[in-house]
Every structure is written in structure tokens, then in C-alpha cells.
């Protein structure tokens, strides 16, 4: 009979499941190990057999949980190489939240309002946490946005600017939810920017808003950053409403 030699880490990482359902028990232990740092981003999970024997469950039960975590974007399987915790845990919410937002596809205005609330909070936090390096990166994105003439490139840089602000805010929940909301409305936001560009001086209005927003964040003025972001989000919502009325 062949015996598998468990490593000390794997013995400590998982324990036998008690009265709870196998699925819940396996899921809870994996999540606990991520939360306490035993399983870090990019770390390899023990083999299915190891987890099954350590927790006293079947391998199909372990496989079912790993598949669910894969769909959520928390676990990444590598053919022939086992299962790994995703490299960027900050973005794991994007998948499930995108599905949720798509189920409410008829409520794009509400989605934009929700996004605006998070964008305002991100601007406040970014103003409080912006470092000199963050400031330099914001100016680079803004300079590239000013210099770009192609609308697709400008749209990409616009999103990059907002993503950078959300990153500076240093709140993974805000970043992930904003990314999910942006994924749903990407075509509409892009269409809105194209619509703005075709209106006299409208693009200049949005670019000016970006400049004042970045200046407020770099200067550490949280109140001004919130005001600038609110004005910017109101502008986007106004153009979205105009577009919907004309469609």
C-alpha cells in the first residue's frame, strides 16, 4: 500500500470537517486560509487527494468546491499543474458582480448612480492617500489623455485614469465593484464619450474636470476631490440620459 506523505504545512492548513456540509466545510477552510495568510495570492493549493484525506471528505466534493472558486475567480487551475490562488485577489469580485449587474441590465441609470457614489468615495480616499509616485503616475496618464486624438485611445486612458484613482484609494472592495460596474457599462461609457466629442466644447469640459480632479487628489484636498468627481459623474449621467432619449 502506498501512503501519501503530508507536509507539516498541509496538516496545519486544513482540519477534519465536523457536522457541517462537506461543501461548506471545504469552502470555509479555503477562505479562512486566504484570510489568515496561509494561502497567499499565487500560492499553490495542496493536491485534491491531500485536501480530501486531511478533511475527511471525498475528492469529488473537493473538486466541486474548487470549480465553484474557479468560477468566482478565486482559484485558477493549471492543466497538469494543480490549482492556484489567483494572482490578483483585489479583482476576484469582478466576475460575480458583473453577472449580478448584467441580471439588472435594464437599470443602467441606477448602475451609473451606484458607480458615481463609489467614484466619489474613491476620490476622497485617493486624496488622503496619494503618494508622490501616485501623483506622478496620475500626471502621466493625464498628459497622455491630453495628447491623444484617437477616441478609442482616449476612452482607454479615461478608464485607466479612473482605475488608477480607485487603486490609490487602497480599498479592494471599492476597486472590484467599480471594475464590475465599468465592465457592464463600458460600451455605454465609450458611446457617451464619443457623443461628448461630437458636441461643441463638451470634450473640453470633461478634460477640464479631469484636470481639476487630479489636482485636488494630488493636493490632498478630499473635499475638492469629491466635488470634482461629483461634477464629473453628473456630467456623464447627463450625457447618458441625452443619448437614451435620442435612441
N, C-alpha and C positions, 0 to 999 in steps of 0.2 A: 504494500500500500504506500502511495506517495503522499507525503504531508507537505502542505504549503507552509513556509516559514514567514510568519508575520513579522514585520518590523515593529520596533517599540512605538514609533510614531503612529502607525496604523492601529495598534491596540489602543493607544490613548485617544486617538481621534474619534473612534466610534465605540459604541457600547451595545449590549444586547437590548433589543426592544421589548418593552413590557406589555401592558394591556392595550395600548393604542393600536390603531390600524397600521399595518405594515407600511403602506404608502405614506401616511402622515409621519410615522416614526422616522423613516428613512429621510424624508424631505426635511423634517425639523432638525435632524442631526447634521445634515449637509449645510443648511442655512446657519446653524449655530457655529459650525466650524469656520464659515466665511466671516461671520460677525466677530468671533473672538480672535481671528487672525491665523488660525491653524491652517486654513485654506486661503491662500492669497491669490490675487489676480495672476492668471497664467500658470497656477500650480496644477500639477497632475493629481487627479483623484486616484485612490487605490483601485486595484482591479475589481471588476464586478464580483468575482468569486471571493475576494478578500472581504469586501463590504458585506456580502451576503452571509458569510460564515461568522464574521465578527458580530453582526447584528441579529443573527439567528433568523434570517428570512431567506426567501428563495431568490435566485438570480433574476427570474422574470420580474419580480417585484422591484428589485434594484434597477433593472433596465427600464421599467415603466417610469420611475421617478427621474432617471437621467434623461429620458426622452422628453418629459414634461419640462425639465430645466433647460433642455436644448431649445425647445420652442419658445421659452421665455427669454432666451439669450444669455442665460447664466452659465451654462455648460456648453463647451464646444468639443464635439467628438472628432478625433483624428483617425481615419481608417488605418487599422493596424497599429495604432499608437496610443490607444486609450482615450480617456476623457479628461478635459482640462477646464478649469475655471476660466471664464472669458478674460481677456487681457485688460479690457476697459469696463470695469464694473459700474462706472458712472453712467454708462449708456444702456444698461440692461433693461431699463424701464421702457425704452423707446418702442420695442416690439409690441408688448401687451397694450400699452397706452395708445399706440397707433391703431390697433384693432378696435379699441374702445371708441376712439374718436371717429373712425370710419363707420361704426354702427350708428353714430349720430350725424351722419353726413348731411342731413337736412338742416343742421343747425350751425352753419358756417359762421354766422354773425356772432352767435354765442361762443363759439370756439375762439374767434378773434378777440372777443371781450375777455375771455379767460386768459388767453395768451397775453393780452395787454396788462392785466393785473400782475402776472408773473414777470413780465418785462420791466414793469415799474419797480418791483421788489429787487430784481436783479441789478437794476441801475443804482439803487440805493446801496446795496451791499458792495457793488463794484467800486463805488466812490469811497467807501470806507476801507476797502482792502487793496486798492490799486497800488502796485509797486512801480518803481522806475522802469523796470523791464516791461511790465504790463503796459505802461504809458507809451513806451517806445513802439511796442507791437501794435497798439491801437492807432498811433500816428501813421505807421507804415501801411496798415490796411486802409486808412482814410485817404492817404496820398495815392495809393493805387486806385481807389474808387474814384477820386477826382480826375485822375489821368485817363481812366478807361473810357472808351467811346462805344464799344460794343455792348449792347443792352444785356446780353446773356452773361458777359463777364461782370458787368456792373451788378446784376442780380446776385451772382455768386458771391461777390465781395460784400454786398449788402448783408447777406446771410452770415458770411464769415465775421463781419463786424459784430452782429448781434450774438453770435455764438461765443465770440471772444469775451464780450461783456458778461455773458452768463457764466463762462469759465472763471473769470476774475471774481465773480460773486462767491465762488467756492461753496456752492450748495448743490450736491449731486442731484437732489430731488428736483430743484428748480430747473437745472440744466436738462435733465432727462425729459421732464414733462414739456418743457419748451421745445425740445427737439422733436418730440412726438407730435405736438401741435403744428409745428412748422412742416413736418413731413406731410401732414394731411392737407394743409393749405398752400403747399409750395407752388402749385400751378396757379392758384388764385393770386397769391402774393406776387408771383412773377408777372402775371397778367396785369395786376394792379400797377406795378412799376412801369410796364410798357404803356399802360393807359396814361400814367402820370407824365411820362416822357413826351407824349403826343400833345399834352395840354401846355399852353404858353406859360413859361416860368415855373411850372409845377415841379420839375426835376430840381430846379434851383432851390425851391422851398424845402424839399426833402433833404438835399445835400446840406443846406444851412442848418437844418435840425440835427443832422448827424454831427456836424462840427461843434455846435453848442453842447450837445450831449457828451461828446468825448472830452471837451474842455472841462465840463463840470465834473466828470468822473476823475480826470487827471488831477484836478484841483482839490479833490476830496470833498466837494460840495454836494452832499447827499440830497439836500432839498432841491437844489437846482437840477441835479441829475434826474430826480423823479419828475419835476415839472417838464423838463425837456423830453423825457421818454413819454410822458402822458400826451404832450402835444403831438409827438411823432405818431403814436398809436392812434390818436384821434384822427389824424390826417389819413392814415392808411385805411381806417374804418370808413371814413367819409368817401374815399375813392372806391372802396369795395361796394358801398351802397349805390353809388352812381352807376357803376358797372352792372350791378344786378338789375337796376331799373331799366337799363338800356338793353339788357339781354332778353 
